Amino acid sequence: MKLYNAKDYMKIAGMNEAVQNVHAEIYPDHFKEYCYEEIKQFLKILFQSQIISFSSLRIKTGRLIMLG
């Protein structure tokens, strides 16, 4: 396993789709449907301001797991 500092907000925005849609379905009063452009711009601002960072964990199978 290797831990990497994830800096690609566009990739993270794309990986967020399934999670965002599940949350929107379960909690429609708190989450809206996934929109790549909105999420991408939101994450771009967070990354540029260094308010948030993500780490990714790559395991031997090649799977990428995002950690907050």
URZI-V375296 format. One line per field, one symbol per residue. phi: phi as a letter, one per 40 degrees, with the letter a starting at -180 (. if undefined). burial: + if it has 16 or more other C-alpha atoms within 10 Angstrom, else -. A space follows every 10 residues. Layout:
phi: ???
burial: ???
This chain:
phi: .bbbccbccc ccdcccdccc ccccccbccb bbdcbdcccd cccdcccccf cbabbbbbbd cgcbbcbc
burial: -----+--++ -++--+---+ +-++------ ---+----++ --++--+--- -----++--- -----+--
